């Protein structure tokens, strides 16, 4: 993207936000595309998820999976719930 676009949206009673058409067009967003939401303090980042970004996001999980043995899963779940 080369253009900076600033738009204001409104949250509906169901918590839905419409992405303004100019931003949808610039990002190439279409019905069914996946979106990643990242909240850091009072800033919400919205990122289009592509095959490449999904692969890079899930890489740490796939690598961790190789290091976890089945016998460790129950203890890991209990630790994460705390």
HTML snippet that shows the backbone in 3Dmol.js (N, CA, C, O; Angstrom):
<script src="https://3Dmol.org/build/3Dmol-min.js"></script>
<div id="view" style="width:600px;height:400px;position:relative"></div>
<script>
const pdb = `
ATOM      1  N   UNK A   1       0.839  -1.182   0.000  1.00  0.00           N
ATOM      2  CA  UNK A   1       0.000   0.000   0.000  1.00  0.00           C
ATOM      3  C   UNK A   1       0.883   1.243   0.000  1.00  0.00           C
ATOM      4  O   UNK A   1       1.896   1.305   0.697  1.00  0.00           O
ATOM      5  N   UNK A   2       0.500   2.178  -0.752  1.00  0.00           N
ATOM      6  CA  UNK A   2       1.280   3.399  -0.837  1.00  0.00           C
ATOM      7  C   UNK A   2       0.540   4.605  -0.283  1.00  0.00           C
ATOM      8  O   UNK A   2       1.156   5.638  -0.020  1.00  0.00           O
ATOM      9  N   UNK A   3      -0.743   4.493  -0.105  1.00  0.00           N
ATOM     10  CA  UNK A   3      -1.562   5.624   0.301  1.00  0.00           C
ATOM     11  C   UNK A   3      -1.966   5.489   1.757  1.00  0.00           C
ATOM     12  O   UNK A   3      -2.326   4.403   2.210  1.00  0.00           O
ATOM     13  N   UNK A   4      -1.907   6.596   2.492  1.00  0.00           N
ATOM     14  CA  UNK A   4      -2.423   6.596   3.859  1.00  0.00           C
ATOM     15  C   UNK A   4      -3.892   6.968   3.796  1.00  0.00           C
ATOM     16  O   UNK A   4      -4.254   7.997   3.226  1.00  0.00           O
ATOM     17  N   UNK A   5      -4.732   6.135   4.378  1.00  0.00           N
ATOM     18  CA  UNK A   5      -6.173   6.388   4.391  1.00  0.00           C
ATOM     19  C   UNK A   5      -6.615   6.424   5.847  1.00  0.00           C
ATOM     20  O   UNK A   5      -6.311   5.511   6.614  1.00  0.00           O
ATOM     21  N   UNK A   6      -7.319   7.457   6.223  1.00  0.00           N
ATOM     22  CA  UNK A   6      -7.845   7.578   7.576  1.00  0.00           C
ATOM     23  C   UNK A   6      -9.365   7.656   7.465  1.00  0.00           C
ATOM     24  O   UNK A   6      -9.901   8.529   6.782  1.00  0.00           O
ATOM     25  N   UNK A   7     -10.044   6.748   8.133  1.00  0.00           N
ATOM     26  CA  UNK A   7     -11.512   6.710   8.102  1.00  0.00           C
ATOM     27  C   UNK A   7     -12.022   6.494   9.519  1.00  0.00           C
ATOM     28  O   UNK A   7     -11.283   6.006  10.374  1.00  0.00           O
ATOM     29  N   UNK A   8     -13.258   6.845   9.774  1.00  0.00           N
ATOM     30  CA  UNK A   8     -13.907   6.608  11.055  1.00  0.00           C
ATOM     31  C   UNK A   8     -15.068   5.658  10.818  1.00  0.00           C
ATOM     32  O   UNK A   8     -15.846   5.837   9.881  1.00  0.00           O
ATOM     33  N   UNK A   9     -15.179   4.644  11.671  1.00  0.00           N
ATOM     34  CA  UNK A   9     -16.280   3.691  11.600  1.00  0.00           C
ATOM     35  C   UNK A   9     -17.093   3.759  12.879  1.00  0.00           C
ATOM     36  O   UNK A   9     -16.749   4.492  13.807  1.00  0.00           O
ATOM     37  N   UNK A  10     -18.152   3.007  12.923  1.00  0.00           N
ATOM     38  CA  UNK A  10     -19.031   2.946  14.086  1.00  0.00           C
ATOM     39  C   UNK A  10     -19.244   1.484  14.468  1.00  0.00           C
ATOM     40  O   UNK A  10     -19.425   0.626  13.604  1.00  0.00           O
ATOM     41  N   UNK A  11     -19.220   1.216  15.755  1.00  0.00           N
ATOM     42  CA  UNK A  11     -19.468  -0.129  16.247  1.00  0.00           C
ATOM     43  C   UNK A  11     -20.972  -0.310  16.393  1.00  0.00           C
ATOM     44  O   UNK A  11     -21.640   0.522  17.007  1.00  0.00           O
ATOM     45  N   UNK A  12     -21.515  -1.399  15.828  1.00  0.00           N
ATOM     46  CA  UNK A  12     -22.949  -1.673  15.922  1.00  0.00           C
ATOM     47  C   UNK A  12     -23.285  -2.263  17.293  1.00  0.00           C
ATOM     48  O   UNK A  12     -22.392  -2.568  18.083  1.00  0.00           O
ATOM     49  N   UNK A  13     -24.563  -2.416  17.559  1.00  0.00           N
ATOM     50  CA  UNK A  13     -25.005  -2.998  18.832  1.00  0.00           C
ATOM     51  C   UNK A  13     -24.537  -4.443  18.979  1.00  0.00           C
ATOM     52  O   UNK A  13     -24.471  -4.964  20.092  1.00  0.00           O
ATOM     53  N   UNK A  14     -24.214  -5.088  17.871  1.00  0.00           N
ATOM     54  CA  UNK A  14     -23.711  -6.475  17.901  1.00  0.00           C
ATOM     55  C   UNK A  14     -22.185  -6.527  17.892  1.00  0.00           C
ATOM     56  O   UNK A  14     -21.607  -7.608  17.785  1.00  0.00           O
ATOM     57  N   UNK A  15     -21.522  -5.363  18.004  1.00  0.00           N
ATOM     58  CA  UNK A  15     -20.065  -5.316  18.041  1.00  0.00           C
ATOM     59  C   UNK A  15     -19.416  -5.395  16.676  1.00  0.00           C
ATOM     60  O   UNK A  15     -18.214  -5.640  16.570  1.00  0.00           O
ATOM     61  N   UNK A  16     -20.194  -5.191  15.635  1.00  0.00           N
ATOM     62  CA  UNK A  16     -19.656  -5.270  14.284  1.00  0.00           C
ATOM     63  C   UNK A  16     -19.196  -3.898  13.802  1.00  0.00           C
ATOM     64  O   UNK A  16     -19.783  -2.871  14.144  1.00  0.00           O
ATOM     65  N   UNK A  17     -18.126  -3.908  12.996  1.00  0.00           N
ATOM     66  CA  UNK A  17     -17.605  -2.685  12.409  1.00  0.00           C
ATOM     67  C   UNK A  17     -17.497  -2.902  10.903  1.00  0.00           C
ATOM     68  O   UNK A  17     -16.926  -3.895  10.454  1.00  0.00           O
ATOM     69  N   UNK A  18     -18.044  -1.977  10.130  1.00  0.00           N
ATOM     70  CA  UNK A  18     -17.906  -2.050   8.674  1.00  0.00           C
ATOM     71  C   UNK A  18     -16.580  -1.402   8.293  1.00  0.00           C
ATOM     72  O   UNK A  18     -16.279  -0.293   8.733  1.00  0.00           O
ATOM     73  N   UNK A  19     -15.792  -2.088   7.480  1.00  0.00           N
ATOM     74  CA  UNK A  19     -14.537  -1.528   6.988  1.00  0.00           C
ATOM     75  C   UNK A  19     -14.891  -0.625   5.808  1.00  0.00           C
ATOM     76  O   UNK A  19     -15.510  -1.078   4.845  1.00  0.00           O
ATOM     77  N   UNK A  20     -14.503   0.647   5.875  1.00  0.00           N
ATOM     78  CA  UNK A  20     -14.848   1.576   4.793  1.00  0.00           C
ATOM     79  C   UNK A  20     -14.400   1.051   3.428  1.00  0.00           C
ATOM     80  O   UNK A  20     -13.361   0.402   3.314  1.00  0.00           O
ATOM     81  N   UNK A  21     -15.198   1.340   2.396  1.00  0.00           N
ATOM     82  CA  UNK A  21     -14.958   0.785   1.061  1.00  0.00           C
ATOM     83  C   UNK A  21     -13.581   1.134   0.510  1.00  0.00           C
ATOM     84  O   UNK A  21     -12.953   0.296  -0.136  1.00  0.00           O
ATOM     85  N   UNK A  22     -13.097   2.350   0.750  1.00  0.00           N
ATOM     86  CA  UNK A  22     -11.777   2.734   0.247  1.00  0.00           C
ATOM     87  C   UNK A  22     -10.666   1.881   0.836  1.00  0.00           C
ATOM     88  O   UNK A  22      -9.705   1.538   0.147  1.00  0.00           O
ATOM     89  N   UNK A  23     -10.799   1.540   2.113  1.00  0.00           N
ATOM     90  CA  UNK A  23      -9.799   0.687   2.768  1.00  0.00           C
ATOM     91  C   UNK A  23      -9.926  -0.743   2.262  1.00  0.00           C
ATOM     92  O   UNK A  23      -8.917  -1.400   2.007  1.00  0.00           O
ATOM     93  N   UNK A  24     -11.167  -1.238   2.113  1.00  0.00           N
ATOM     94  CA  UNK A  24     -11.368  -2.596   1.571  1.00  0.00           C
ATOM     95  C   UNK A  24     -10.745  -2.725   0.201  1.00  0.00           C
ATOM     96  O   UNK A  24     -10.078  -3.717  -0.096  1.00  0.00           O
ATOM     97  N   UNK A  25     -10.961  -1.724  -0.635  1.00  0.00           N
ATOM     98  CA  UNK A  25     -10.415  -1.767  -2.001  1.00  0.00           C
ATOM     99  C   UNK A  25      -8.891  -1.727  -1.983  1.00  0.00           C
ATOM    100  O   UNK A  25      -8.245  -2.500  -2.689  1.00  0.00           O
ATOM    101  N   UNK A  26      -8.310  -0.835  -1.184  1.00  0.00           N
ATOM    102  CA  UNK A  26      -6.849  -0.697  -1.110  1.00  0.00           C
ATOM    103  C   UNK A  26      -6.188  -1.984  -0.613  1.00  0.00           C
ATOM    104  O   UNK A  26      -5.106  -2.353  -1.071  1.00  0.00           O
ATOM    105  N   UNK A  27      -6.856  -2.668   0.337  1.00  0.00           N
ATOM    106  CA  UNK A  27      -6.297  -3.906   0.900  1.00  0.00           C
ATOM    107  C   UNK A  27      -6.698  -5.145   0.102  1.00  0.00           C
ATOM    108  O   UNK A  27      -6.190  -6.237   0.353  1.00  0.00           O
ATOM    109  N   UNK A  28      -7.595  -4.981  -0.844  1.00  0.00           N
ATOM    110  CA  UNK A  28      -8.059  -6.133  -1.615  1.00  0.00           C
ATOM    111  C   UNK A  28      -8.898  -7.089  -0.779  1.00  0.00           C
ATOM    112  O   UNK A  28      -8.874  -8.300  -1.002  1.00  0.00           O
ATOM    113  N   UNK A  29      -9.640  -6.548   0.182  1.00  0.00           N
ATOM    114  CA  UNK A  29     -10.471  -7.381   1.057  1.00  0.00           C
ATOM    115  C   UNK A  29     -11.765  -7.761   0.355  1.00  0.00           C
ATOM    116  O   UNK A  29     -12.428  -6.928  -0.263  1.00  0.00           O
ATOM    117  N   UNK A  30     -12.103  -9.030   0.465  1.00  0.00           N
ATOM    118  CA  UNK A  30     -13.336  -9.541  -0.117  1.00  0.00           C
ATOM    119  C   UNK A  30     -14.063 -10.378   0.921  1.00  0.00           C
ATOM    120  O   UNK A  30     -13.479 -10.777   1.928  1.00  0.00           O
ATOM    121  N   UNK A  31     -15.319 -10.636   0.676  1.00  0.00           N
ATOM    122  CA  UNK A  31     -16.113 -11.464   1.583  1.00  0.00           C
ATOM    123  C   UNK A  31     -15.399 -12.799   1.823  1.00  0.00           C
ATOM    124  O   UNK A  31     -14.952 -13.456   0.882  1.00  0.00           O
ATOM    125  N   UNK A  32     -15.303 -13.177   3.074  1.00  0.00           N
ATOM    126  CA  UNK A  32     -14.681 -14.443   3.430  1.00  0.00           C
ATOM    127  C   UNK A  32     -13.208 -14.338   3.793  1.00  0.00           C
ATOM    128  O   UNK A  32     -12.642 -15.280   4.348  1.00  0.00           O
ATOM    129  N   UNK A  33     -12.567 -13.188   3.483  1.00  0.00           N
ATOM    130  CA  UNK A  33     -11.165 -13.019   3.880  1.00  0.00           C
ATOM    131  C   UNK A  33     -11.053 -13.052   5.398  1.00  0.00           C
ATOM    132  O   UNK A  33     -11.982 -12.653   6.101  1.00  0.00           O
ATOM    133  N   UNK A  34      -9.926 -13.522   5.900  1.00  0.00           N
ATOM    134  CA  UNK A  34      -9.662 -13.572   7.335  1.00  0.00           C
ATOM    135  C   UNK A  34      -8.910 -12.317   7.754  1.00  0.00           C
ATOM    136  O   UNK A  34      -8.078 -11.796   7.011  1.00  0.00           O
ATOM    137  N   UNK A  35      -9.217 -11.840   8.955  1.00  0.00           N
ATOM    138  CA  UNK A  35      -8.616 -10.636   9.501  1.00  0.00           C
ATOM    139  C   UNK A  35      -8.065 -10.965  10.887  1.00  0.00           C
ATOM    140  O   UNK A  35      -8.708 -11.666  11.669  1.00  0.00           O
ATOM    141  N   UNK A  36      -6.877 -10.457  11.181  1.00  0.00           N
ATOM    142  CA  UNK A  36      -6.245 -10.629  12.482  1.00  0.00           C
ATOM    143  C   UNK A  36      -6.404  -9.332  13.258  1.00  0.00           C
ATOM    144  O   UNK A  36      -6.141  -8.253  12.727  1.00  0.00           O
ATOM    145  N   UNK A  37      -6.833  -9.431  14.512  1.00  0.00           N
ATOM    146  CA  UNK A  37      -6.961  -8.269  15.379  1.00  0.00           C
ATOM    147  C   UNK A  37      -5.908  -8.368  16.470  1.00  0.00           C
ATOM    148  O   UNK A  37      -5.796  -9.398  17.135  1.00  0.00           O
ATOM    149  N   UNK A  38      -5.130  -7.296  16.659  1.00  0.00           N
ATOM    150  CA  UNK A  38      -4.115  -7.250  17.711  1.00  0.00           C
ATOM    151  C   UNK A  38      -4.390  -6.003  18.544  1.00  0.00           C
ATOM    152  O   UNK A  38      -4.409  -4.887  18.024  1.00  0.00           O
ATOM    153  N   UNK A  39      -4.603  -6.207  19.853  1.00  0.00           N
ATOM    154  CA  UNK A  39      -4.870  -5.096  20.756  1.00  0.00           C
ATOM    155  C   UNK A  39      -3.640  -4.858  21.615  1.00  0.00           C
ATOM    156  O   UNK A  39      -3.158  -5.764  22.296  1.00  0.00           O
ATOM    157  N   UNK A  40      -3.133  -3.621  21.575  1.00  0.00           N
ATOM    158  CA  UNK A  40      -2.000  -3.238  22.414  1.00  0.00           C
ATOM    159  C   UNK A  40      -2.361  -1.920  23.076  1.00  0.00           C
ATOM    160  O   UNK A  40      -2.401  -0.873  22.431  1.00  0.00           O
ATOM    161  N   UNK A  41      -2.624  -1.991  24.377  1.00  0.00           N
ATOM    162  CA  UNK A  41      -3.115  -0.860  25.160  1.00  0.00           C
ATOM    163  C   UNK A  41      -4.369  -0.303  24.502  1.00  0.00           C
ATOM    164  O   UNK A  41      -5.376  -1.009  24.438  1.00  0.00           O
ATOM    165  N   UNK A  42      -4.353   0.934  24.009  1.00  0.00           N
ATOM    166  CA  UNK A  42      -5.564   1.499  23.417  1.00  0.00           C
ATOM    167  C   UNK A  42      -5.517   1.535  21.892  1.00  0.00           C
ATOM    168  O   UNK A  42      -6.253   2.292  21.258  1.00  0.00           O
ATOM    169  N   UNK A  43      -4.640   0.706  21.304  1.00  0.00           N
ATOM    170  CA  UNK A  43      -4.501   0.667  19.852  1.00  0.00           C
ATOM    171  C   UNK A  43      -4.916  -0.700  19.327  1.00  0.00           C
ATOM    172  O   UNK A  43      -4.440  -1.729  19.806  1.00  0.00           O
ATOM    173  N   UNK A  44      -5.801  -0.703  18.346  1.00  0.00           N
ATOM    174  CA  UNK A  44      -6.250  -1.937  17.712  1.00  0.00           C
ATOM    175  C   UNK A  44      -5.672  -1.988  16.309  1.00  0.00           C
ATOM    176  O   UNK A  44      -5.925  -1.103  15.492  1.00  0.00           O
ATOM    177  N   UNK A  45      -4.898  -3.022  16.036  1.00  0.00           N
ATOM    178  CA  UNK A  45      -4.304  -3.229  14.716  1.00  0.00           C
ATOM    179  C   UNK A  45      -5.129  -4.284  13.996  1.00  0.00           C
ATOM    180  O   UNK A  45      -5.436  -5.333  14.564  1.00  0.00           O
ATOM    181  N   UNK A  46      -5.485  -4.011  12.759  1.00  0.00           N
ATOM    182  CA  UNK A  46      -6.254  -4.945  11.940  1.00  0.00           C
ATOM    183  C   UNK A  46      -5.374  -5.314  10.754  1.00  0.00           C
ATOM    184  O   UNK A  46      -4.916  -4.436  10.023  1.00  0.00           O
ATOM    185  N   UNK A  47      -5.135  -6.611  10.558  1.00  0.00           N
ATOM    186  CA  UNK A  47      -4.246  -7.065   9.496  1.00  0.00           C
ATOM    187  C   UNK A  47      -4.935  -8.142   8.674  1.00  0.00           C
ATOM    188  O   UNK A  47      -5.545  -9.062   9.218  1.00  0.00           O
ATOM    189  N   UNK A  48      -4.829  -8.018   7.369  1.00  0.00           N
ATOM    190  CA  UNK A  48      -5.365  -9.044   6.475  1.00  0.00           C
ATOM    191  C   UNK A  48      -4.501 -10.292   6.610  1.00  0.00           C
ATOM    192  O   UNK A  48      -3.273 -10.217   6.568  1.00  0.00           O
ATOM    193  N   UNK A  49      -5.148 -11.429   6.770  1.00  0.00           N
ATOM    194  CA  UNK A  49      -4.427 -12.690   6.885  1.00  0.00           C
ATOM    195  C   UNK A  49      -4.390 -13.350   5.519  1.00  0.00           C
ATOM    196  O   UNK A  49      -5.429 -13.646   4.930  1.00  0.00           O
ATOM    197  N   UNK A  50      -3.185 -13.575   5.024  1.00  0.00           N
ATOM    198  CA  UNK A  50      -2.995 -14.278   3.762  1.00  0.00           C
ATOM    199  C   UNK A  50      -2.369 -15.627   4.080  1.00  0.00           C
ATOM    200  O   UNK A  50      -2.056 -15.909   5.236  1.00  0.00           O
ATOM    201  N   UNK A  51      -2.188 -16.442   3.086  1.00  0.00           N
ATOM    202  CA  UNK A  51      -1.534 -17.735   3.288  1.00  0.00           C
ATOM    203  C   UNK A  51      -0.149 -17.530   3.894  1.00  0.00           C
ATOM    204  O   UNK A  51       0.264 -18.281   4.778  1.00  0.00           O
ATOM    205  N   UNK A  52       0.566 -16.508   3.417  1.00  0.00           N
ATOM    206  CA  UNK A  52       1.920 -16.246   3.908  1.00  0.00           C
ATOM    207  C   UNK A  52       1.899 -15.754   5.349  1.00  0.00           C
ATOM    208  O   UNK A  52       2.687 -16.225   6.170  1.00  0.00           O
ATOM    209  N   UNK A  53       1.006 -14.810   5.674  1.00  0.00           N
ATOM    210  CA  UNK A  53       0.983 -14.302   7.045  1.00  0.00           C
ATOM    211  C   UNK A  53       0.487 -15.371   8.006  1.00  0.00           C
ATOM    212  O   UNK A  53       0.962 -15.440   9.139  1.00  0.00           O
ATOM    213  N   UNK A  54      -0.455 -16.206   7.585  1.00  0.00           N
ATOM    214  CA  UNK A  54      -0.941 -17.281   8.445  1.00  0.00           C
ATOM    215  C   UNK A  54       0.195 -18.257   8.741  1.00  0.00           C
ATOM    216  O   UNK A  54       0.342 -18.705   9.878  1.00  0.00           O
ATOM    217  N   UNK A  55       0.990 -18.587   7.744  1.00  0.00           N
ATOM    218  CA  UNK A  55       2.118 -19.499   7.938  1.00  0.00           C
ATOM    219  C   UNK A  55       3.124 -18.912   8.923  1.00  0.00           C
ATOM    220  O   UNK A  55       3.634 -19.625   9.787  1.00  0.00           O
ATOM    221  N   UNK A  56       3.412 -17.612   8.799  1.00  0.00           N
ATOM    222  CA  UNK A  56       4.388 -17.009   9.713  1.00  0.00           C
ATOM    223  C   UNK A  56       3.822 -16.873  11.120  1.00  0.00           C
ATOM    224  O   UNK A  56       4.569 -16.976  12.093  1.00  0.00           O
ATOM    225  N   UNK A  57       2.510 -16.642  11.250  1.00  0.00           N
ATOM    226  CA  UNK A  57       1.885 -16.537  12.570  1.00  0.00           C
ATOM    227  C   UNK A  57       1.853 -17.878  13.294  1.00  0.00           C
ATOM    228  O   UNK A  57       2.025 -17.940  14.511  1.00  0.00           O
ATOM    229  N   UNK A  58       1.635 -18.930  12.551  1.00  0.00           N
ATOM    230  CA  UNK A  58       1.495 -20.245  13.180  1.00  0.00           C
ATOM    231  C   UNK A  58       2.812 -21.005  13.283  1.00  0.00           C
ATOM    232  O   UNK A  58       2.852 -22.072  13.895  1.00  0.00           O
ATOM    233  N   UNK A  59       3.885 -20.485  12.703  1.00  0.00           N
ATOM    234  CA  UNK A  59       5.177 -21.164  12.739  1.00  0.00           C
ATOM    235  C   UNK A  59       5.626 -21.476  14.169  1.00  0.00           C
ATOM    236  O   UNK A  59       6.030 -22.607  14.435  1.00  0.00           O
ATOM    237  N   UNK A  60       5.570 -20.497  15.115  1.00  0.00           N
ATOM    238  CA  UNK A  60       5.981 -20.836  16.483  1.00  0.00           C
ATOM    239  C   UNK A  60       5.153 -21.955  17.102  1.00  0.00           C
ATOM    240  O   UNK A  60       5.674 -22.757  17.876  1.00  0.00           O
ATOM    241  N   UNK A  61       3.863 -22.014  16.765  1.00  0.00           N
ATOM    242  CA  UNK A  61       3.013 -23.080  17.296  1.00  0.00           C
ATOM    243  C   UNK A  61       3.404 -24.432  16.715  1.00  0.00           C
ATOM    244  O   UNK A  61       3.443 -25.432  17.432  1.00  0.00           O
ATOM    245  N   UNK A  62       3.692 -24.463  15.416  1.00  0.00           N
ATOM    246  CA  UNK A  62       4.105 -25.718  14.786  1.00  0.00           C
ATOM    247  C   UNK A  62       5.443 -26.194  15.344  1.00  0.00           C
ATOM    248  O   UNK A  62       5.643 -27.390  15.554  1.00  0.00           O
ATOM    249  N   UNK A  63       6.361 -25.250  15.586  1.00  0.00           N
ATOM    250  CA  UNK A  63       7.665 -25.614  16.138  1.00  0.00           C
ATOM    251  C   UNK A  63       7.534 -26.094  17.577  1.00  0.00           C
ATOM    252  O   UNK A  63       8.211 -27.042  17.975  1.00  0.00           O
ATOM    253  N   UNK A  64       6.672 -25.450  18.362  1.00  0.00           N
ATOM    254  CA  UNK A  64       6.460 -25.857  19.748  1.00  0.00           C
ATOM    255  C   UNK A  64       5.832 -27.243  19.808  1.00  0.00           C
ATOM    256  O   UNK A  64       6.133 -28.032  20.703  1.00  0.00           O
ATOM    257  N   UNK A  65       4.961 -27.531  18.852  1.00  0.00           N
ATOM    258  CA  UNK A  65       4.291 -28.832  18.815  1.00  0.00           C
ATOM    259  C   UNK A  65       5.311 -29.961  18.717  1.00  0.00           C
ATOM    260  O   UNK A  65       5.126 -31.021  19.313  1.00  0.00           O
ATOM    261  N   UNK A  66       6.378 -29.737  17.973  1.00  0.00           N
ATOM    262  CA  UNK A  66       7.403 -30.759  17.805  1.00  0.00           C
ATOM    263  C   UNK A  66       8.121 -31.047  19.115  1.00  0.00           C
ATOM    264  O   UNK A  66       8.646 -32.144  19.305  1.00  0.00           O
ATOM    265  N   UNK A  67       8.151 -30.065  20.027  1.00  0.00           N
ATOM    266  CA  UNK A  67       8.885 -30.194  21.278  1.00  0.00           C
ATOM    267  C   UNK A  67       8.028 -30.734  22.414  1.00  0.00           C
ATOM    268  O   UNK A  67       8.560 -31.133  23.450  1.00  0.00           O
ATOM    269  N   UNK A  68       6.702 -30.752  22.238  1.00  0.00           N
ATOM    270  CA  UNK A  68       5.786 -31.191  23.283  1.00  0.00           C
ATOM    271  C   UNK A  68       5.427 -32.652  23.061  1.00  0.00           C
ATOM    272  O   UNK A  68       5.036 -33.058  21.967  1.00  0.00           O
ATOM    273  N   UNK A  69       5.570 -33.431  24.126  1.00  0.00           N
ATOM    274  CA  UNK A  69       5.167 -34.834  24.056  1.00  0.00           C
ATOM    275  C   UNK A  69       3.769 -34.978  24.626  1.00  0.00           C
ATOM    276  O   UNK A  69       3.334 -34.157  25.433  1.00  0.00           O
ATOM    277  N   UNK A  70       3.077 -36.003  24.215  1.00  0.00           N
ATOM    278  CA  UNK A  70       1.697 -36.209  24.625  1.00  0.00           C
ATOM    279  C   UNK A  70       1.561 -36.227  26.145  1.00  0.00           C
ATOM    280  O   UNK A  70       0.582 -35.706  26.680  1.00  0.00           O
ATOM    281  N   UNK A  71       2.508 -36.808  26.833  1.00  0.00           N
ATOM    282  CA  UNK A  71       2.434 -36.911  28.288  1.00  0.00           C
ATOM    283  C   UNK A  71       2.508 -35.541  28.971  1.00  0.00           C
ATOM    284  O   UNK A  71       2.107 -35.413  30.128  1.00  0.00           O
ATOM    285  N   UNK A  72       3.008 -34.527  28.282  1.00  0.00           N
ATOM    286  CA  UNK A  72       3.153 -33.190  28.854  1.00  0.00           C
ATOM    287  C   UNK A  72       1.912 -32.307  28.673  1.00  0.00           C
ATOM    288  O   UNK A  72       1.818 -31.245  29.288  1.00  0.00           O
ATOM    289  N   UNK A  73       0.978 -32.728  27.850  1.00  0.00           N
ATOM    290  CA  UNK A  73      -0.160 -31.885  27.477  1.00  0.00           C
ATOM    291  C   UNK A  73      -1.025 -31.516  28.684  1.00  0.00           C
ATOM    292  O   UNK A  73      -1.383 -30.348  28.836  1.00  0.00           O
ATOM    293  N   UNK A  74      -1.367 -32.471  29.540  1.00  0.00           N
ATOM    294  CA  UNK A  74      -2.242 -32.187  30.686  1.00  0.00           C
ATOM    295  C   UNK A  74      -1.593 -31.160  31.610  1.00  0.00           C
ATOM    296  O   UNK A  74      -2.252 -30.215  32.040  1.00  0.00           O
ATOM    297  N   UNK A  75      -0.311 -31.335  31.918  1.00  0.00           N
ATOM    298  CA  UNK A  75       0.382 -30.377  32.780  1.00  0.00           C
ATOM    299  C   UNK A  75       0.446 -29.003  32.129  1.00  0.00           C
ATOM    300  O   UNK A  75       0.300 -27.991  32.814  1.00  0.00           O
ATOM    301  N   UNK A  76       0.659 -28.951  30.830  1.00  0.00           N
ATOM    302  CA  UNK A  76       0.719 -27.691  30.112  1.00  0.00           C
ATOM    303  C   UNK A  76      -0.625 -26.963  30.173  1.00  0.00           C
ATOM    304  O   UNK A  76      -0.665 -25.748  30.371  1.00  0.00           O
ATOM    305  N   UNK A  77      -1.707 -27.691  30.006  1.00  0.00           N
ATOM    306  CA  UNK A  77      -3.059 -27.095  30.082  1.00  0.00           C
ATOM    307  C   UNK A  77      -3.301 -26.501  31.466  1.00  0.00           C
ATOM    308  O   UNK A  77      -3.819 -25.391  31.588  1.00  0.00           O
ATOM    309  N   UNK A  78      -2.927 -27.238  32.503  1.00  0.00           N
ATOM    310  CA  UNK A  78      -3.123 -26.734  33.865  1.00  0.00           C
ATOM    311  C   UNK A  78      -2.298 -25.489  34.130  1.00  0.00           C
ATOM    312  O   UNK A  78      -2.773 -24.557  34.779  1.00  0.00           O
ATOM    313  N   UNK A  79      -1.063 -25.461  33.634  1.00  0.00           N
ATOM    314  CA  UNK A  79      -0.211 -24.293  33.796  1.00  0.00           C
ATOM    315  C   UNK A  79      -0.787 -23.077  33.082  1.00  0.00           C
ATOM    316  O   UNK A  79      -0.782 -21.974  33.629  1.00  0.00           O
ATOM    317  N   UNK A  80      -1.280 -23.272  31.871  1.00  0.00           N
ATOM    318  CA  UNK A  80      -1.839 -22.165  31.095  1.00  0.00           C
ATOM    319  C   UNK A  80      -3.136 -21.629  31.690  1.00  0.00           C
ATOM    320  O   UNK A  80      -3.427 -20.439  31.561  1.00  0.00           O
ATOM    321  N   UNK A  81      -3.912 -22.483  32.334  1.00  0.00           N
ATOM    322  CA  UNK A  81      -5.165 -22.046  32.943  1.00  0.00           C
ATOM    323  C   UNK A  81      -4.919 -21.167  34.162  1.00  0.00           C
ATOM    324  O   UNK A  81      -5.754 -20.331  34.504  1.00  0.00           O
ATOM    325  N   UNK A  82      -3.772 -21.353  34.823  1.00  0.00           N
ATOM    326  CA  UNK A  82      -3.438 -20.518  35.991  1.00  0.00           C
ATOM    327  C   UNK A  82      -3.147 -19.166  35.514  1.00  0.00           C
ATOM    328  O   UNK A  82      -2.840 -18.282  36.315  1.00  0.00           O
TER     329      UNK A  82
END
`;
const viewer = $3Dmol.createViewer("view");
viewer.addModel(pdb, "pdb");
viewer.setStyle({}, {cartoon: {color: "spectrum"}});
viewer.zoomTo();
viewer.render();
</script>
